[in-house]
Amino acid sequence: MTIRVLVADDQPLIRQALRTLIDADPEMTVVAEAATGVEAVVRCRAGLADVVLMDNRMPDLSGVEASRQITSDPGLATVRVLMHTTFVTEDLVAAALPAGVAGFLRKGVDAGTLLQTIRDVAAIGRKSLRYT
């Protein structure tokens, strides 16, 4: 089964790089992109994604708040959120875990780690925590 990924980041170059990397993996495909937190929630509600690769610092709605809206929606119970951000701090983790975030990745991790963490989060669900 192909893992369907929604990439949410306010930087177009980062979205494009992630799309290229993810789409090159035969087990994954990017089904949507979002440039804001609100857009991520709306696109997620379209029902296309298994995993949301979510930046935290975005216009209009933080990744933590967007994650909270996604994971608290009963219609999105199978969607997992993986926080992909420049700064993974204790404060972020403390805010993101109760919001339903399943894992964390720092921007700049190698491609293999990124792809494997997406697989892990898709397979295990919200119970997993990966701090890389």
N, CA, C and O atoms as a GROMACS GRO file, in nm:
protein
  528
    1MET      N    1   0.083  -0.118   0.000
    1MET     CA    2   0.000   0.000   0.000
    1MET      C    3   0.088   0.125   0.000
    1MET      O    4   0.184   0.134   0.076
    2THR      N    5   0.055   0.219  -0.083
    2THR     CA    6   0.130   0.344  -0.093
    2THR      C    7   0.094   0.437   0.022
    2THR      O    8  -0.024   0.456   0.052
    3ILE      N    9   0.194   0.496   0.085
    3ILE     CA   10   0.172   0.593   0.192
    3ILE      C   11   0.148   0.728   0.127
    3ILE      O   12   0.231   0.778   0.051
    4ARG      N   13   0.033   0.787   0.157
    4ARG     CA   14  -0.005   0.916   0.100
    4ARG      C   15   0.033   1.028   0.197
    4ARG      O   16  -0.010   1.029   0.312
    5VAL      N   17   0.115   1.122   0.148
    5VAL     CA   18   0.173   1.226   0.234
    5VAL      C   19   0.123   1.364   0.192
    5VAL      O   20   0.119   1.397   0.074
    6LEU      N   21   0.084   1.443   0.291
    6LEU     CA   22   0.055   1.584   0.272
    6LEU      C   23   0.174   1.661   0.328
    6LEU      O   24   0.210   1.642   0.444
    7VAL      N   25   0.236   1.748   0.248
    7VAL     CA   26   0.350   1.828   0.291
    7VAL      C   27   0.301   1.968   0.324
    7VAL      O   28   0.249   2.039   0.238
    8ALA      N   29   0.318   2.009   0.451
    8ALA     CA   30   0.275   2.141   0.496
    8ALA      C   31   0.396   2.222   0.542
    8ALA      O   32   0.455   2.194   0.646
    9ASP      N   33   0.431   2.322   0.463
    9ASP     CA   34   0.544   2.410   0.493
    9ASP      C   35   0.523   2.540   0.418
    9ASP      O   36   0.477   2.539   0.304
   10ASP      N   37   0.555   2.652   0.482
   10ASP     CA   38   0.532   2.781   0.416
   10ASP      C   39   0.640   2.817   0.315
   10ASP      O   40   0.625   2.916   0.243
   11GLN      N   41   0.746   2.739   0.307
   11GLN     CA   42   0.854   2.766   0.212
   11GLN      C   43   0.838   2.680   0.086
   11GLN      O   44   0.848   2.558   0.093
   12PRO      N   45   0.811   2.743  -0.030
   12PRO     CA   46   0.789   2.666  -0.153
   12PRO      C   47   0.906   2.575  -0.191
   12PRO      O   48   0.884   2.464  -0.239
   13LEU      N   49   1.029   2.620  -0.170
   13LEU     CA   50   1.144   2.537  -0.207
   13LEU      C   51   1.153   2.412  -0.119
   13LEU      O   52   1.190   2.305  -0.167
   14ILE      N   53   1.118   2.426   0.007
   14ILE     CA   54   1.119   2.309   0.095
   14ILE      C   55   1.010   2.212   0.053
   14ILE      O   56   1.032   2.091   0.048
   15ARG      N   57   0.891   2.264   0.024
   15ARG     CA   58   0.783   2.176  -0.022
   15ARG      C   59   0.824   2.101  -0.148
   15ARG      O   60   0.801   1.980  -0.159
   16GLN      N   61   0.886   2.172  -0.242
   16GLN     CA   62   0.926   2.107  -0.368
   16GLN      C   63   1.034   2.002  -0.344
   16GLN      O   64   1.028   1.893  -0.402
   17ALA      N   65   1.132   2.032  -0.259
   17ALA     CA   66   1.237   1.935  -0.229
   17ALA      C   67   1.180   1.811  -0.162
   17ALA      O   68   1.217   1.698  -0.195
   18LEU      N   69   1.089   1.831  -0.068
   18LEU     CA   70   1.026   1.717   0.000
   18LEU      C   71   0.942   1.635  -0.097
   18LEU      O   72   0.944   1.512  -0.093
   19ARG      N   73   0.869   1.703  -0.185
   19ARG     CA   74   0.788   1.632  -0.285
   19ARG      C   75   0.878   1.545  -0.374
   19ARG      O   76   0.846   1.429  -0.399
   20THR      N   77   0.987   1.601  -0.421
   20THR     CA   78   1.079   1.528  -0.508
   20THR      C   79   1.134   1.404  -0.437
   20THR      O   80   1.137   1.296  -0.494
   21LEU      N   81   1.176   1.422  -0.313
   21LEU     CA   82   1.232   1.312  -0.234
   21LEU      C   83   1.128   1.203  -0.206
   21LEU      O   84   1.154   1.085  -0.227
   22ILE      N   85   1.012   1.244  -0.159
   22ILE     CA   86   0.907   1.148  -0.124
   22ILE      C   87   0.854   1.076  -0.248
   22ILE      O   88   0.835   0.954  -0.246
   23ASP      N   89   0.830   1.150  -0.355
   23ASP     CA   90   0.777   1.089  -0.477
   23ASP      C   91   0.876   0.993  -0.542
   23ASP      O   92   0.837   0.908  -0.622
   24ALA      N   93   1.005   1.006  -0.510
   24ALA     CA   94   1.106   0.914  -0.565
   24ALA      C   95   1.102   0.778  -0.496
   24ALA      O   96   1.157   0.680  -0.547
   25ASP      N   97   1.037   0.771  -0.380
   25ASP     CA   98   1.024   0.645  -0.308
   25ASP      C   99   0.902   0.570  -0.361
   25ASP      O  100   0.792   0.625  -0.360
   26PRO      N  101   0.918   0.447  -0.408
   26PRO     CA  102   0.805   0.375  -0.467
   26PRO      C  103   0.693   0.342  -0.368
   26PRO      O  104   0.583   0.305  -0.410
   27GLU      N  105   0.719   0.356  -0.238
   27GLU     CA  106   0.618   0.324  -0.137
   27GLU      C  107   0.540   0.447  -0.090
   27GLU      O  108   0.452   0.435  -0.005
   28MET      N  109   0.572   0.566  -0.146
   28MET     CA  110   0.510   0.690  -0.100
   28MET      C  111   0.475   0.780  -0.216
   28MET      O  112   0.532   0.771  -0.324
   29THR      N  113   0.378   0.869  -0.190
   29THR     CA  114   0.346   0.973  -0.287
   29THR      C  115   0.295   1.096  -0.213
   29THR      O  116   0.224   1.084  -0.113
   30VAL      N  117   0.330   1.214  -0.262
   30VAL     CA  118   0.276   1.338  -0.207
   30VAL      C  119   0.142   1.362  -0.276
   30VAL      O  120   0.136   1.376  -0.398
   31VAL      N  121   0.036   1.365  -0.197
   31VAL     CA  122  -0.099   1.383  -0.253
   31VAL      C  123  -0.146   1.527  -0.245
   31VAL      O  124  -0.240   1.565  -0.314
   32ALA      N  125  -0.080   1.608  -0.162
   32ALA     CA  126  -0.118   1.749  -0.150
   32ALA      C  127  -0.007   1.826  -0.081
   32ALA      O  128   0.077   1.770  -0.011
   33GLU      N  129  -0.010   1.958  -0.102
   33GLU     CA  130   0.081   2.050  -0.034
   33GLU      C  131  -0.002   2.159   0.030
   33GLU      O  132  -0.112   2.191  -0.015
   34ALA      N  133   0.052   2.217   0.138
   34ALA     CA  134  -0.013   2.329   0.205
   34ALA      C  135   0.094   2.429   0.246
   34ALA      O  136   0.202   2.391   0.292
   35ALA      N  137   0.063   2.558   0.229
   35ALA     CA  138   0.157   2.665   0.264
   35ALA      C  139   0.125   2.730   0.398
   35ALA      O  140   0.202   2.811   0.448
   36THR      N  141   0.010   2.696   0.455
   36THR     CA  142  -0.032   2.753   0.584
   36THR      C  143  -0.093   2.643   0.670
   36THR      O  144  -0.128   2.536   0.621
   37GLY      N  145  -0.106   2.672   0.798
   37GLY     CA  146  -0.169   2.576   0.887
   37GLY      C  147  -0.315   2.552   0.852
   37GLY      O  148  -0.361   2.438   0.853
   38VAL      N  149  -0.387   2.660   0.822
   38VAL     CA  150  -0.528   2.646   0.784
   38VAL      C  151  -0.541   2.562   0.659
   38VAL      O  152  -0.628   2.474   0.651
   39GLU      N  153  -0.456   2.587   0.561
   39GLU     CA  154  -0.459   2.510   0.437
   39GLU      C  155  -0.431   2.362   0.464
   39GLU      O  156  -0.491   2.275   0.402
   40ALA      N  157  -0.340   2.333   0.557
   40ALA     CA  158  -0.309   2.194   0.591
   40ALA      C  159  -0.433   2.124   0.647
   40ALA      O  160  -0.461   2.009   0.611
   41VAL      N  161  -0.505   2.191   0.735
   41VAL     CA  162  -0.626   2.132   0.793
   41VAL      C  163  -0.731   2.109   0.685
   41VAL      O  164  -0.792   2.002   0.679
   42VAL      N  165  -0.752   2.208   0.599
   42VAL     CA  166  -0.851   2.196   0.492
   42VAL      C  167  -0.815   2.081   0.398
   42VAL      O  168  -0.901   1.999   0.364
   43ARG      N  169  -0.689   2.075   0.356
   43ARG     CA  170  -0.647   1.968   0.263
   43ARG      C  171  -0.656   1.831   0.330
   43ARG      O  172  -0.689   1.732   0.266
   44CYS      N  173  -0.626   1.828   0.458
   44CYS     CA  174  -0.636   1.702   0.532
   44CYS      C  175  -0.781   1.653   0.536
   44CYS      O  176  -0.807   1.534   0.522
   45ARG      N  177  -0.873   1.745   0.554
   45ARG     CA  178  -1.015   1.709   0.560
   45ARG      C  179  -1.067   1.659   0.425
   45ARG      O  180  -1.175   1.600   0.419
   46ALA      N  181  -0.991   1.682   0.318
   46ALA     CA  182  -1.030   1.627   0.188
   46ALA      C  183  -1.013   1.475   0.185
   46ALA      O  184  -1.060   1.408   0.093
   47GLY      N  185  -0.945   1.421   0.287
   47GLY     CA  186  -0.936   1.276   0.303
   47GLY      C  187  -0.833   1.206   0.219
   47GLY      O  188  -0.846   1.086   0.194
   48LEU      N  189  -0.730   1.277   0.176
   48LEU     CA  190  -0.633   1.216   0.086
   48LEU      C  191  -0.511   1.158   0.157
   48LEU      O  192  -0.449   1.065   0.105
   49ALA      N  193  -0.473   1.212   0.274
   49ALA     CA  194  -0.343   1.181   0.334
   49ALA      C  195  -0.350   1.076   0.444
   49ALA      O  196  -0.448   1.067   0.518
   50ASP      N  197  -0.243   0.998   0.453
   50ASP     CA  198  -0.220   0.907   0.565
   50ASP      C  199  -0.130   0.974   0.669
   50ASP      O  200  -0.149   0.958   0.789
   51VAL      N  201  -0.031   1.052   0.619
   51VAL     CA  202   0.066   1.120   0.704
   51VAL      C  203   0.075   1.265   0.660
   51VAL      O  204   0.080   1.295   0.541
   52VAL      N  205   0.078   1.356   0.759
   52VAL     CA  206   0.102   1.497   0.732
   52VAL      C  207   0.241   1.529   0.781
   52VAL      O  208   0.271   1.513   0.900
   53LEU      N  209   0.328   1.575   0.692
   53LEU     CA  210   0.462   1.622   0.728
   53LEU      C  211   0.448   1.771   0.752
   53LEU      O  212   0.438   1.849   0.658
   54MET      N  213   0.447   1.812   0.880
   54MET     CA  214   0.402   1.945   0.921
   54MET      C  215   0.515   2.030   0.978
   54MET      O  216   0.582   1.991   1.074
   55ASP      N  217   0.536   2.147   0.918
   55ASP     CA  218   0.624   2.247   0.976
   55ASP      C  219   0.550   2.310   1.094
   55ASP      O  220   0.427   2.305   1.099
   56ASN      N  221   0.622   2.368   1.189
   56ASN     CA  222   0.554   2.432   1.301
   56ASN      C  223   0.531   2.580   1.277
   56ASN      O  224   0.423   2.631   1.306
   57ARG      N  225   0.630   2.649   1.226
   57ARG     CA  226   0.619   2.794   1.209
   57ARG      C  227   0.563   2.827   1.071
   57ARG      O  228   0.636   2.832   0.972
   58MET      N  229   0.432   2.850   1.069
   58MET     CA  230   0.364   2.883   0.943
   58MET      C  231   0.269   2.998   0.967
   58MET      O  232   0.227   3.024   1.080
   59PRO      N  233   0.234   3.068   0.859
   59PRO     CA  234   0.138   3.178   0.872
   59PRO      C  235   0.001   3.128   0.917
   59PRO      O  236  -0.038   3.016   0.884
   60ASP      N  237  -0.069   3.207   0.987
   60ASP     CA  238  -0.209   3.195   1.028
   60ASP      C  239  -0.240   3.090   1.134
   60ASP      O  240  -0.332   3.110   1.213
   61LEU      N  241  -0.167   2.981   1.137
   61LEU     CA  242  -0.194   2.875   1.235
   61LEU      C  243  -0.066   2.794   1.250
   61LEU      O  244  -0.011   2.746   1.151
   62SER      N  245  -0.019   2.778   1.372
   62SER     CA  246   0.104   2.701   1.394
   62SER      C  247   0.082   2.554   1.359
   62SER      O  248  -0.031   2.506   1.352
   63GLY      N  249   0.192   2.485   1.337
   63GLY     CA  250   0.183   2.342   1.312
   63GLY      C  251   0.123   2.266   1.429
   63GLY      O  252   0.051   2.168   1.410
   64VAL      N  253   0.152   2.312   1.552
   64VAL     CA  254   0.093   2.248   1.670
   64VAL      C  255  -0.058   2.262   1.669
   64VAL      O  256  -0.130   2.165   1.690
   65GLU      N  257  -0.107   2.383   1.645
   65GLU     CA  258  -0.252   2.405   1.645
   65GLU      C  259  -0.319   2.333   1.527
   65GLU      O  260  -0.427   2.276   1.543
   66ALA      N  261  -0.255   2.336   1.411
   66ALA     CA  262  -0.310   2.262   1.296
   66ALA      C  263  -0.315   2.112   1.327
   66ALA      O  264  -0.412   2.044   1.293
   67SER      N  265  -0.211   2.062   1.393
   67SER     CA  266  -0.209   1.920   1.432
   67SER      C  267  -0.323   1.889   1.528
   67SER      O  268  -0.389   1.786   1.516
   68ARG      N  269  -0.347   1.978   1.624
   68ARG     CA  270  -0.455   1.959   1.720
   68ARG      C  271  -0.590   1.949   1.648
   68ARG      O  272  -0.673   1.864   1.680
   69GLN      N  273  -0.611   2.038   1.549
   69GLN     CA  274  -0.737   2.035   1.475
   69GLN      C  275  -0.752   1.907   1.394
   69GLN      O  276  -0.861   1.851   1.384
   70ILE      N  277  -0.642   1.861   1.336
   70ILE     CA  278  -0.645   1.738   1.256
   70ILE      C  279  -0.671   1.616   1.344
   70ILE      O  280  -0.759   1.536   1.316
   71THR      N  281  -0.593   1.604   1.452
   71THR     CA  282  -0.602   1.482   1.534
   71THR      C  283  -0.727   1.478   1.622
   71THR      O  284  -0.763   1.371   1.671
   72SER      N  285  -0.791   1.591   1.643
   72SER     CA  286  -0.914   1.591   1.724
   72SER      C  287  -1.040   1.571   1.639
   72SER      O  288  -1.150   1.559   1.693
   73ASP      N  289  -1.023   1.568   1.508
   73ASP     CA  290  -1.136   1.548   1.418
   73ASP      C  291  -1.162   1.398   1.403
   73ASP      O  292  -1.077   1.327   1.349
   74PRO      N  293  -1.276   1.347   1.449
   74PRO     CA  294  -1.304   1.204   1.439
   74PRO      C  295  -1.297   1.150   1.296
   74PRO      O  296  -1.266   1.032   1.276
   75GLY      N  297  -1.325   1.233   1.199
   75GLY     CA  298  -1.318   1.191   1.060
   75GLY      C  299  -1.176   1.172   1.009
   75GLY      O  300  -1.155   1.117   0.901
   76LEU      N  301  -1.078   1.217   1.088
   76LEU     CA  302  -0.938   1.206   1.048
   76LEU      C  303  -0.861   1.115   1.144
   76LEU      O  304  -0.740   1.130   1.160
   77ALA      N  305  -0.930   1.023   1.207
   77ALA     CA  306  -0.870   0.939   1.311
   77ALA      C  307  -0.751   0.857   1.263
   77ALA      O  308  -0.665   0.821   1.344
   78THR      N  309  -0.743   0.828   1.135
   78THR     CA  310  -0.632   0.746   1.085
   78THR      C  311  -0.514   0.829   1.038
   78THR      O  312  -0.410   0.773   1.002
   79VAL      N  313  -0.527   0.961   1.036
   79VAL     CA  314  -0.418   1.048   0.988
   79VAL      C  315  -0.316   1.068   1.099
   79VAL      O  316  -0.352   1.094   1.214
   80ARG      N  317  -0.188   1.054   1.064
   80ARG     CA  318  -0.080   1.077   1.158
   80ARG      C  319  -0.008   1.205   1.120
   80ARG      O  320   0.005   1.237   1.002
   81VAL      N  321   0.040   1.279   1.220
   81VAL     CA  322   0.114   1.403   1.196
   81VAL      C  323   0.258   1.383   1.241
   81VAL      O  324   0.284   1.339   1.353
   82LEU      N  325   0.351   1.416   1.152
   82LEU     CA  326   0.494   1.412   1.179
   82LEU      C  327   0.545   1.555   1.171
   82LEU      O  328   0.542   1.616   1.064
   83MET      N  329   0.592   1.609   1.284
   83MET     CA  330   0.641   1.747   1.288
   83MET      C  331   0.781   1.752   1.227
   83MET      O  332   0.871   1.680   1.270
   84HIS      N  333   0.797   1.837   1.126
   84HIS     CA  334   0.924   1.853   1.053
   84HIS      C  335   0.960   2.000   1.062
   84HIS      O  336   0.906   2.082   0.988
   85THR      N  337   1.053   2.033   1.151
   85THR     CA  338   1.077   2.174   1.179
   85THR      C  339   1.224   2.199   1.210
   85THR      O  340   1.299   2.106   1.239
   86THR      N  341   1.265   2.323   1.202
   86THR     CA  342   1.404   2.359   1.226
   86THR      C  343   1.443   2.341   1.372
   86THR      O  344   1.553   2.295   1.402
   87PHE      N  345   1.352   2.376   1.461
   87PHE     CA  346   1.383   2.374   1.604
   87PHE      C  347   1.294   2.275   1.677
   87PHE      O  348   1.175   2.301   1.697
   88VAL      N  349   1.350   2.163   1.718
   88VAL     CA  350   1.278   2.067   1.800
   88VAL      C  351   1.325   2.090   1.943
   88VAL      O  352   1.433   2.045   1.983
   89THR      N  353   1.243   2.160   2.020
   89THR     CA  354   1.278   2.194   2.158
   89THR      C  355   1.187   2.118   2.255
   89THR      O  356   1.086   2.060   2.216
   90GLU      N  357   1.226   2.119   2.382
   90GLU     CA  358   1.142   2.055   2.484
   90GLU      C  359   1.005   2.120   2.488
   90GLU      O  360   0.904   2.052   2.506
   91ASP      N  361   1.001   2.254   2.473
   91ASP     CA  362   0.872   2.324   2.475
   91ASP      C  363   0.784   2.280   2.359
   91ASP      O  364   0.663   2.261   2.375
   92LEU      N  365   0.844   2.266   2.241
   92LEU     CA  366   0.767   2.221   2.125
   92LEU      C  367   0.713   2.080   2.148
   92LEU      O  368   0.595   2.054   2.123
   93VAL      N  369   0.798   1.991   2.194
   93VAL     CA  370   0.755   1.854   2.219
   93VAL      C  371   0.642   1.852   2.322
   93VAL      O  372   0.544   1.780   2.307
   94ALA      N  373   0.658   1.932   2.429
   94ALA     CA  374   0.556   1.938   2.535
   94ALA      C  375   0.423   1.990   2.482
   94ALA      O  376   0.317   1.948   2.530
   95ALA      N  377   0.426   2.080   2.386
   95ALA     CA  378   0.302   2.132   2.327
   95ALA      C  379   0.246   2.039   2.220
   95ALA      O  380   0.124   2.026   2.207
   96ALA      N  381   0.334   1.975   2.144
   96ALA     CA  382   0.291   1.897   2.028
   96ALA      C  383   0.237   1.759   2.064
   96ALA      O  384   0.143   1.712   1.999
   97LEU      N  385   0.293   1.695   2.163
   97LEU     CA  386   0.244   1.560   2.198
   97LEU      C  387   0.096   1.560   2.238
   97LEU      O  388   0.021   1.477   2.188
   98PRO      N  389   0.052   1.651   2.326
   98PRO     CA  390  -0.091   1.654   2.357
   98PRO      C  391  -0.178   1.693   2.237
   98PRO      O  392  -0.298   1.666   2.235
   99ALA      N  393  -0.116   1.756   2.137
   99ALA     CA  394  -0.189   1.794   2.016
   99ALA      C  395  -0.200   1.677   1.918
   99ALA      O  396  -0.260   1.690   1.812
  100GLY      N  397  -0.142   1.563   1.955
  100GLY     CA  398  -0.154   1.443   1.872
  100GLY      C  399  -0.041   1.418   1.775
  100GLY      O  400  -0.052   1.328   1.692
  101VAL      N  401   0.067   1.495   1.783
  101VAL     CA  402   0.181   1.473   1.693
  101VAL      C  403   0.244   1.338   1.725
  101VAL      O  404   0.269   1.306   1.841
  102ALA      N  405   0.270   1.259   1.621
  102ALA     CA  406   0.321   1.123   1.637
  102ALA      C  407   0.472   1.114   1.636
  102ALA      O  408   0.528   1.015   1.682
  103GLY      N  409   0.540   1.216   1.585
  103GLY     CA  410   0.685   1.211   1.578
  103GLY      C  411   0.743   1.345   1.539
  103GLY      O  412   0.670   1.436   1.500
  104PHE      N  413   0.874   1.355   1.551
  104PHE     CA  414   0.945   1.480   1.526
  104PHE      C  415   1.069   1.455   1.442
  104PHE      O  416   1.140   1.356   1.462
  105LEU      N  417   1.094   1.545   1.349
  105LEU     CA  418   1.217   1.543   1.269
  105LEU      C  419   1.269   1.685   1.256
  105LEU      O  420   1.192   1.779   1.234
  106ARG      N  421   1.399   1.700   1.270
  106ARG     CA  422   1.460   1.829   1.242
  106ARG      C  423   1.479   1.842   1.092
  106ARG      O  424   1.514   1.746   1.024
  107LYS      N  425   1.455   1.963   1.041
  107LYS     CA  426   1.484   1.987   0.899
  107LYS      C  427   1.633   1.965   0.878
  107LYS      O  428   1.715   2.003   0.961
  108GLY      N  429   1.665   1.904   0.766
  108GLY     CA  430   1.805   1.877   0.735
  108GLY      C  431   1.848   1.735   0.764
  108GLY      O  432   1.964   1.700   0.737
  109VAL      N  433   1.759   1.650   0.817
  109VAL     CA  434   1.798   1.510   0.837
  109VAL      C  435   1.819   1.446   0.701
  109VAL      O  436   1.768   1.493   0.600
  110ASP      N  437   1.896   1.338   0.699
  110ASP     CA  438   1.923   1.272   0.572
  110ASP      C  439   1.795   1.209   0.517
  110ASP      O  440   1.700   1.182   0.590
  111ALA      N  441   1.798   1.186   0.386
  111ALA     CA  442   1.680   1.135   0.316
  111ALA      C  443   1.633   1.001   0.372
  111ALA      O  444   1.513   0.979   0.388
  112GLY      N  445   1.726   0.914   0.402
  112GLY     CA  446   1.688   0.782   0.455
  112GLY      C  447   1.613   0.792   0.587
  112GLY      O  448   1.515   0.720   0.608
  113THR      N  449   1.660   0.879   0.676
  113THR     CA  450   1.593   0.898   0.805
  113THR      C  451   1.454   0.956   0.786
  113THR      O  452   1.359   0.913   0.850
  114LEU      N  453   1.443   1.054   0.698
  114LEU     CA  454   1.313   1.116   0.670
  114LEU      C  455   1.213   1.012   0.620
  114LEU      O  456   1.102   1.001   0.673
  115LEU      N  457   1.252   0.937   0.520
  115LEU     CA  458   1.161   0.839   0.460
  115LEU      C  459   1.126   0.726   0.557
  115LEU      O  460   1.011   0.683   0.563
  116GLN      N  461   1.225   0.680   0.633
  116GLN     CA  462   1.198   0.573   0.729
  116GLN      C  463   1.106   0.621   0.841
  116GLN      O  464   1.020   0.546   0.887
  117THR      N  465   1.122   0.746   0.884
  117THR     CA  466   1.036   0.798   0.989
  117THR      C  467   0.893   0.813   0.940
  117THR      O  468   0.798   0.788   1.014
  118ILE      N  469   0.876   0.855   0.814
  118ILE     CA  470   0.741   0.859   0.757
  118ILE      C  471   0.680   0.719   0.758
  118ILE      O  472   0.564   0.702   0.795
  119ARG      N  473   0.758   0.618   0.718
  119ARG     CA  474   0.709   0.480   0.721
  119ARG      C  475   0.670   0.437   0.863
  119ARG      O  476   0.565   0.378   0.884
  120ASP      N  477   0.758   0.469   0.959
  120ASP     CA  478   0.732   0.431   1.098
  120ASP      C  479   0.603   0.493   1.150
  120ASP      O  480   0.520   0.425   1.211
  121VAL      N  481   0.586   0.621   1.124
  121VAL     CA  482   0.466   0.691   1.172
  121VAL      C  483   0.342   0.637   1.103
  121VAL      O  484   0.238   0.621   1.166
  122ALA      N  485   0.352   0.609   0.975
  122ALA     CA  486   0.237   0.553   0.902
  122ALA      C  487   0.200   0.415   0.955
  122ALA      O  488   0.082   0.382   0.964
  123ALA      N  489   0.300   0.336   0.991
  123ALA     CA  490   0.275   0.198   1.035
  123ALA      C  491   0.229   0.188   1.180
  123ALA      O  492   0.142   0.108   1.213
  124ILE      N  493   0.287   0.270   1.264
  124ILE     CA  494   0.263   0.256   1.408
  124ILE      C  495   0.151   0.347   1.455
  124ILE      O  496   0.078   0.313   1.547
  125GLY      N  497   0.137   0.461   1.393
  125GLY     CA  498   0.032   0.554   1.431
  125GLY      C  499   0.075   0.653   1.536
  125GLY      O  500   0.194   0.676   1.555
  126ARG      N  501  -0.021   0.712   1.602
  126ARG     CA  502   0.004   0.822   1.695
  126ARG      C  503   0.076   0.780   1.821
  126ARG      O  504   0.120   0.866   1.897
  127LYS      N  505   0.088   0.653   1.847
  127LYS     CA  506   0.154   0.606   1.969
  127LYS      C  507   0.306   0.622   1.962
  127LYS      O  508   0.372   0.620   2.065
  128SER      N  509   0.361   0.638   1.843
  128SER     CA  510   0.506   0.641   1.829
  128SER      C  511   0.562   0.781   1.852
  128SER      O  512   0.492   0.881   1.837
  129LEU      N  513   0.688   0.785   1.890
  129LEU     CA  514   0.759   0.911   1.906
  129LEU      C  515   0.899   0.890   1.854
  129LEU      O  516   0.972   0.804   1.902
  130ARG      N  517   0.935   0.969   1.758
  130ARG     CA  518   1.070   0.962   1.702
  130ARG      C  519   1.130   1.100   1.717
  130ARG      O  520   1.078   1.196   1.660
  131TYR      N  521   1.236   1.112   1.791
  131TYR     CA  522   1.301   1.240   1.815
  131TYR      C  523   1.437   1.234   1.747
  131TYR      O  524   1.530   1.175   1.801
  132THR      N  525   1.448   1.295   1.630
  132THR     CA  526   1.572   1.289   1.552
  132THR      C  527   1.618   1.429   1.521
  132THR      O  528   1.721   1.446   1.456
   0.00000   0.00000   0.00000
